């Protein structure tokens, strides 16, 4: 099975970052093909007000991440897309792009275990 794991890393690594890493390794160890789409909060510039406004808007709809994901989904055609943290640099745009491409979403599976 080909899986896409997506995660917006925190500025300071924490539990969710570790879960993402361990889940990826576990899936690979099980023989699954794992694709990654990650963004990192260290990309956010703290100084300029314009950058802060951009991040605020991006939290609602991250156009750059949507475009990158759309290309990745078209090229790789994963069976399932699984999301961890999507804010602020990936946003809910990722879910919409997956639905456009008719990729199965697996975000709530952790809470339903």
N, C-alpha and C positions, 0 to 999 in steps of 0.2 A: 504494500500500500504506500502511496506517496502522500505525505502529510506536509502541510505548511504550518510552521509555528511562527507566530508573530508576537513581538513584545517590545514595548517602549521601556528601555532600561531607566532606572532611577539614577539620579545624580550620585547618590551614595548607595552602593550595593546593599541589598537587603534580602529578606526572605523570598520575595516573589522573584527576584533575579536568580536566586539559587534554585528555586523550584523549576524555573524555565530551563536552566542549565542541566539539572539532573533529569528532567523529563526528556529533554532532547537526547541525552546520552543513553537513557534507558531504552528509548524507541530505536535508536541506532543499534544498540546491543541486541535488540530483538529482531534485527534484520530489516527494519522499516526504512524507507527512503525519506529522509527528513530535509525539507527546505526551510530556510530561515528568512524572516524579514524582521529586522530590528532597527530601532532608532534609539538614540541615547540622549537623555536630558542634558548632557554636557554640551550638546549642540546649541543650547539656548544661550544667547548672549544676555548678560544681566544688566549691562550698562545703559544702553540706549532705550529711550521710551518707545521708539518706533518698533524695536525688536520685541518689547513686551506686549505691545498691541498686536503684533503679528502672531505671537504665540497664543494670545487670547482668542484670536479668530481661528487659528489653526486647531484649537481644542474642539471647536464646533465642526469644522470641516477642513481636514488637512489635504489640500489639493495636491501637494507634491507627493505625499505618501499614497494617495489614491491613484495617481498616475503610475507610480513605481509598482504598486501592487497589481494594477490592471495589466501591466506588461508582464510581470512575473506569472500571473495566473494564466494569461494567454499562452506564454511560452512553455510553462511547466505542467499545467493542467493537473494540479493536485486533487486527490480524492476528497480530502478533508482539510479545512482550515481551522486551526485552533488558536485562540487569542488569549493572551494573558493581559497585561496592562496595555491599554491603547492611548492613554492620555499623557501629555498633550499632543505629541507629535504624529501619532498615527490617526487617532480620532475614530469616531463611528463611521467615517467615510469607508473604512476598511470593510465593515460589514456590508455596506451597500455595494461595493465593488464585487465582493464575493457573490452576492445575490445576482448581480448583473451577469456574472460569469457562470452562474448556476453551480457554484462550489458549495459543498455541504459545510455548514458552520458547526463548530463544536465548542463554543464558549461556555455554555452552562454545564458541561459534563462534569466538571469538578464538584460543583455544588450539588449535583444529583447522585453522587457516588454513595 
